[in-house]
Amino acid sequence: MESFIAAIEWLTEYLGEWGLPIALVALVTFVAQIIYYARRYGRIATYRRRRHTTQGEEPPAVSVIIPFFDPDFSYFERVIPKLQQQTHPRFEVIFVVNTPDEEFNAQLSTICDNDYRLSVTKMVYNPRIGIGNKLALNVGIKAAHYDNVILSTQSAEPASPRWLELMARGFESAEVVIGYCGIVPGKGLANKLIRCDNLYTSARWLSSAMRHNPYRGSIHNLGMRKSLYFSTGGFNHLSLNMGEDDLYVMTIASAENTTVVAGPSSVVRRKAWGGIGWWQQERKRLRQTFKHYAPALRIGIAIEYWVRTIFFAAIIFLLITAPLYGKIFAAALLLIRANCLMFQTHRLGRRLGERGLMWIYLLYDLFSPIYETQLALLSIKLRKRKRWK
């Protein structure tokens, strides 16, 4: 007991009266983060999908469903050639079109007429009747000739000619196939920060699915069995114009019927339609389904942000007020954490085809708790405004 008291007195002398408890807080939150990053990022980097077929066997046939609501003429040169170059031997792409632009519709139909793997399903356009993504996907799934269906969007493009082949392999052992969608790399700091945020949020649900607890996928790269879709009654939460990638995945996905396909050749990338402001609106819109998550899941996500925030607050306190040894201790924790984070980010980026983000990720990591708090406050304000109306 005397030795313990002596140790406390010694630590108090070198760290300061308030420095000791703050240093303990910093140490506990530091260890919690290292374990968290090792489990989350490390799991993705070392993940191996279950295989039920022999090497060389042809992958299952798949139908790709892509709704179109806005005429994007650049799609013809930017994406369609990448779809046509897919190495998968048996696939079809169904474009579900609901646009008033007859020139765009005619050009898309002409392209599809020249490739038997591409087809168009037209919906009657009526500006007074809003047709959401769920209805368009439902029409496309009904039109699919194959039981294995991959959902995507008009803003997404394959990162590799092997995208469909690798995603189709997921159906060899599962009914729900979850893939990764990145952001098309561009110039400037804003693009890198957006890619960091996308990588970070995606890593959370990808890792959870790899640990047999799936709760979300990406609507830009999500596979499911057509029979499973109709046996569960299709998309739920029809009062919301979103939820295809999380609320419905929670309904159909389980530890037994879900797999993750992760690799640089199995990803798609979507076009960034703006800068930080655009991405903030995107995140705010997607966050509207967060209130429908199970309480344990919401709390788990929030805890990670709070632990990181408390860690940074403790480190800043020590660097400003603690004696020399307290400052050295805080700097050491910060340096060790930064190196661990860069190492795991490098492994994660290499697995998902995200390059050039290691150093930028440190900047994003520092400010993301503030950013997430701002998003949460904006979401609360938006819900109150809707309730008032």
C-alpha positions in Angstrom: 0.0 0.0 0.0 2.8 2.4 0.9 4.6 1.7 -2.4 1.3 2.4 -4.3 0.9 5.7 -2.5 4.6 6.5 -3.2 4.0 5.8 -6.9 1.0 8.1 -7.0 3.0 10.9 -5.3 5.8 10.4 -7.8 3.5 10.5 -10.8 1.7 13.6 -9.3 5.1 15.3 -9.0 6.0 14.7 -12.6 2.5 15.1 -14.2 0.9 17.7 -11.9 -2.1 17.5 -9.6 -4.6 17.5 -12.4 -2.2 15.9 -14.9 -2.4 12.5 -13.3 -6.1 11.8 -13.7 -6.1 13.5 -17.2 -3.1 11.3 -18.2 -5.1 8.2 -17.1 -8.1 9.3 -19.1 -5.8 9.8 -22.1 -4.2 6.4 -21.7 -7.5 4.5 -21.3 -9.0 6.2 -24.4 -5.7 5.7 -26.3 -5.8 1.9 -25.6 -9.5 1.7 -26.5 -8.9 3.4 -29.9 -5.9 1.2 -30.7 -8.0 -1.9 -30.1 -10.9 -0.4 -32.1 -8.8 0.4 -35.1 -7.0 -2.9 -35.1 -10.3 -4.8 -35.0 -12.1 -2.6 -37.6 -9.3 -1.7 -40.1 -7.3 -4.9 -39.5 -10.4 -7.1 -40.1 -10.9 -5.6 -43.6 -7.3 -5.9 -44.5 -7.1 -9.6 -43.7 -10.6 -10.6 -44.6 -11.1 -13.8 -46.7 -14.5 -14.7 -48.1 -15.9 -18.2 -47.8 -15.6 -20.1 -51.1 -17.9 -22.9 -52.1 -16.6 -23.5 -55.7 -13.5 -24.8 -57.2 -11.0 -22.6 -59.0 -11.9 -22.1 -62.7 -15.6 -22.6 -62.2 -17.8 -20.0 -63.9 -19.3 -17.4 -61.6 -23.1 -17.2 -61.2 -25.0 -15.1 -63.7 -26.1 -11.7 -62.5 -28.5 -8.9 -63.4 -27.4 -5.3 -62.7 -30.1 -2.7 -62.0 -29.4 1.0 -62.6 -32.1 3.6 -62.2 -31.9 6.8 -64.2 -33.7 10.0 -63.1 -31.4 12.6 -64.6 -30.2 12.7 -68.2 -26.4 12.5 -68.0 -24.9 12.3 -71.5 -21.4 11.9 -70.2 -22.5 8.5 -68.9 -22.4 7.1 -72.4 -18.6 7.6 -72.7 -17.7 7.5 -69.0 -19.5 4.3 -67.7 -21.1 2.2 -70.4 -17.8 1.2 -72.0 -16.7 0.0 -68.6 -19.9 -2.1 -68.2 -19.4 -3.6 -71.7 -15.8 -4.5 -70.9 -16.7 -6.7 -67.9 -15.0 -10.1 -67.9 -18.1 -11.8 -66.4 -19.4 -14.3 -69.1 -23.1 -14.1 -68.2 -24.6 -10.8 -67.1 -27.2 -8.2 -68.1 -27.6 -4.6 -67.3 -31.1 -3.2 -66.9 -31.4 0.6 -67.1 -34.7 1.8 -65.4 -35.3 5.2 -67.0 -37.6 7.9 -65.7 -36.5 11.1 -67.4 -38.4 13.6 -69.7 -35.4 14.0 -72.0 -36.3 12.1 -75.2 -32.9 12.7 -76.8 -31.2 11.0 -73.8 -33.7 8.1 -73.8 -33.3 7.6 -77.6 -29.5 7.6 -77.4 -29.5 5.1 -74.5 -32.0 2.8 -76.3 -29.7 2.9 -79.4 -26.7 1.8 -77.4 -28.7 -1.0 -75.8 -30.0 -2.2 -79.1 -26.4 -2.8 -80.2 -25.5 -4.9 -77.2 -27.7 -7.8 -76.1 -26.5 -7.6 -72.5 -27.9 -4.1 -72.1 -31.6 -3.3 -72.0 -33.9 -0.3 -71.1 -37.1 -0.4 -69.0 -38.9 2.8 -69.3 -41.2 4.2 -66.7 -43.9 6.8 -67.6 -42.6 10.2 -66.6 -45.0 12.4 -64.7 -43.6 15.5 -62.9 -46.6 15.6 -60.6 -45.9 12.1 -59.3 -42.6 11.6 -57.6 -41.1 8.2 -58.4 -38.5 7.3 -55.9 -35.4 5.1 -56.1 -37.2 2.2 -54.4 -40.0 2.0 -57.0 -37.5 2.2 -59.9 -35.4 -0.6 -58.3 -38.5 -2.7 -57.8 -39.4 -2.4 -61.5 -35.8 -3.3 -62.5 -35.7 -6.3 -60.1 -39.0 -7.6 -61.6 -37.5 -7.3 -65.1 -34.3 -9.2 -64.2 -33.8 -12.5 -65.9 -31.3 -13.9 -63.3 -31.9 -14.6 -59.6 -28.7 -12.8 -58.6 -29.2 -9.1 -58.7 -26.7 -6.3 -58.2 -28.0 -2.8 -57.5 -26.1 0.3 -58.6 -26.7 3.9 -59.6 -26.1 6.2 -62.5 -23.3 8.0 -60.6 -21.3 4.9 -60.0 -18.8 3.3 -62.4 -16.8 0.0 -62.1 -13.2 0.4 -61.0 -12.1 -2.7 -62.9 -13.3 -5.0 -65.7 -13.5 -7.8 -63.0 -16.1 -5.9 -60.9 -19.1 -8.0 -61.9 -17.1 -11.3 -61.9 -15.9 -10.7 -58.3 -19.2 -9.5 -57.0 -21.0 -12.5 -58.6 -18.6 -14.8 -56.7 -20.2 -13.6 -53.5 -23.5 -15.4 -54.5 -21.7 -18.7 -54.4 -22.0 -18.7 -50.6 -24.5 -16.0 -49.8 -27.8 -14.4 -50.6 -26.7 -10.8 -49.8 -23.5 -9.5 -51.2 -22.0 -6.2 -49.8 -19.4 -4.3 -51.9 -17.5 -1.1 -51.4 -18.1 2.2 -53.3 -15.5 4.9 -53.3 -15.3 8.4 -54.6 -13.7 9.1 -58.0 -10.3 10.7 -57.1 -9.9 14.3 -58.0 -7.7 17.3 -57.4 -7.7 19.4 -54.3 -8.0 18.9 -50.5 -11.8 18.8 -50.5 -11.8 15.6 -52.7 -9.3 13.9 -50.4 -11.3 14.8 -47.3 -14.5 13.5 -48.9 -12.8 10.3 -49.8 -11.4 10.0 -46.2 -14.9 10.4 -44.8 -16.4 7.9 -47.2 -13.6 5.4 -46.4 -14.1 5.9 -42.7 -17.8 5.5 -42.6 -17.7 2.5 -45.1 -15.1 0.8 -43.0 -17.4 0.8 -40.0 -20.2 -1.2 -41.7 -18.0 -3.3 -43.8 -16.1 -4.5 -40.8 -19.3 -5.1 -38.9 -20.6 -7.3 -41.8 -17.3 -9.2 -41.8 -17.8 -9.9 -38.1 -21.2 -11.4 -39.0 -23.3 -8.4 -37.9 -24.4 -6.8 -41.1 -26.5 -3.6 -40.9 -25.7 -1.6 -44.0 -24.4 -1.8 -47.6 -23.9 0.7 -50.4 -26.8 1.2 -52.8 -24.1 1.8 -55.5 -22.7 -1.8 -55.0 -25.1 -4.1 -53.3 -26.2 -7.6 -54.3 -29.1 -9.7 -53.3 -31.1 -12.7 -54.5 -34.3 -11.8 -56.4 -36.1 -14.6 -54.7 -35.1 -13.2 -51.3 -36.2 -9.7 -52.3 -39.8 -10.8 -53.1 -40.0 -13.3 -50.3 -39.5 -10.5 -47.8 -42.0 -8.2 -49.5 -39.5 -5.8 -51.1 -38.3 -2.6 -49.7 -39.6 -1.5 -46.3 -40.1 2.0 -44.8 -41.9 3.1 -47.9 -42.7 6.5 -46.3 -39.0 7.3 -46.6 -37.3 8.1 -49.9 -34.2 6.3 -48.7 -33.2 3.3 -46.6 -32.4 0.9 -49.4 -28.9 0.5 -48.3 -29.3 0.3 -44.5 -32.9 -0.2 -43.3 -33.7 -2.9 -45.9 -30.3 -4.6 -45.4 -31.1 -4.8 -41.7 -34.3 -6.7 -42.7 -32.8 -9.2 -45.0 -29.2 -9.6 -43.9 -28.0 -12.1 -41.3 -24.7 -13.7 -40.3 -25.6 -16.8 -42.3 -26.8 -15.3 -45.6 -24.4 -12.3 -46.0 -20.9 -12.0 -47.4 -18.6 -9.1 -48.2 -16.6 -8.8 -51.4 -13.6 -6.5 -50.7 -10.7 -5.9 -53.1 -9.5 -3.1 -55.3 -11.0 -4.8 -58.4 -14.4 -5.4 -56.9 -15.2 -1.8 -56.0 -17.2 0.9 -57.9 -16.5 4.6 -57.6 -19.1 7.4 -57.8 -18.7 10.8 -59.2 -18.4 13.7 -56.7 -21.0 16.3 -57.8 -19.5 19.0 -55.7 -17.2 19.9 -52.8 -17.5 19.8 -49.0 -20.9 21.4 -49.1 -22.3 18.8 -51.5 -20.9 16.0 -49.3 -22.3 17.5 -46.2 -25.8 17.6 -47.8 -25.3 14.0 -48.8 -24.3 12.9 -45.3 -27.2 14.9 -43.8 -29.7 13.2 -46.1 -28.4 9.7 -45.4 -28.4 10.4 -41.7 -32.2 10.7 -41.6 -32.5 6.9 -41.3 -30.1 6.8 -38.3 -33.0 7.2 -35.8 -34.4 3.8 -37.1 -31.3 2.0 -36.1 -31.3 -0.3 -33.0 -30.3 1.6 -29.8 -27.3 -0.6 -29.3 -26.0 0.2 -32.8 -26.6 4.0 -32.4 -24.8 4.0 -29.0 -21.9 2.0 -30.4 -21.3 4.5 -33.2 -21.6 7.4 -30.9 -19.2 6.0 -28.3 -16.4 5.9 -30.8 -16.7 9.6 -31.6 -16.9 10.5 -27.9 -13.8 8.4 -27.0 -11.9 10.1 -29.7 -13.1 13.5 -28.6 -12.2 12.9 -25.0 -8.7 11.6 -26.0 -8.0 14.8 -28.0 -9.3 17.0 -25.2 -7.1 15.2 -22.7 -4.0 15.4 -24.9 -4.5 19.2 -25.5 -5.0 19.7 -21.7 -1.7 17.9 -21.0 0.2 19.7 -23.7 -0.9 23.1 -22.4 -0.9 22.7 -18.6 1.1 19.7 -17.6 4.8 19.8 -16.6 7.5 18.6 -19.0 7.1 14.9 -18.4 3.3 15.3 -18.8 3.9 17.0 -22.1 6.3 14.2 -23.2 3.7 11.6 -22.2 1.0 13.3 -24.2 3.2 13.8 -27.3 4.3 10.1 -27.1 0.6 8.9 -27.0 -0.3 11.2 -29.9 2.7 10.0 -32.0 2.1 6.3 -31.4 -1.5 6.7 -32.2 -0.8 8.6 -35.4 1.6 5.9 -36.6 -0.8 3.1 -35.8 -3.6 5.0 -37.6 -1.4 5.6 -40.7 -0.4 1.9 -40.7 -4.0 0.7 -40.6 -5.2 3.3 -43.1 -2.5 2.2 -45.5 -3.6 -1.4 -45.2 -7.3 -0.5 -45.5 -6.6 1.8 -48.5 -4.6 -0.9 -50.3 -7.4 -3.4 -49.8 -10.1 -1.1 -51.0 -8.1 0.6 -53.8 -7.9 4.0 -52.0 -4.5 5.5 -52.6 -2.9 8.7 -51.4 -5.0 9.2 -48.2 -2.6 8.2 -45.4 -1.4 11.7 -44.4 -4.6 13.5 -45.2 -6.4 10.9 -43.0 -4.6 12.4 -39.9 -6.1 15.8 -40.7 -9.5 14.3 -41.2 -9.2 12.2 -38.0 -8.6 15.4 -36.0 -11.6 17.3 -37.2 -14.1 14.6 -37.9 -15.6 14.5 -34.3 -16.4 18.2 -34.8 -17.9 17.5 -38.2 -20.0 14.6 -36.9 -21.3 16.7 -34.0 -22.3 19.4 -36.5 -24.1 16.8 -38.7 -26.0 15.4 -35.6 -27.1 18.9 -34.6 -28.2 19.7 -38.2 -30.2 16.4 -38.3 -31.9 17.2 -35.0 -32.8 20.7 -36.3 -34.2 19.2 -39.5 -36.4 16.7 -37.6 -37.8 19.4 -35.4 -38.6 21.6 -38.5 -40.4 18.6 -40.1 -42.3 17.9 -36.9 -43.4 21.6 -36.7 -44.7 21.5 -40.3 
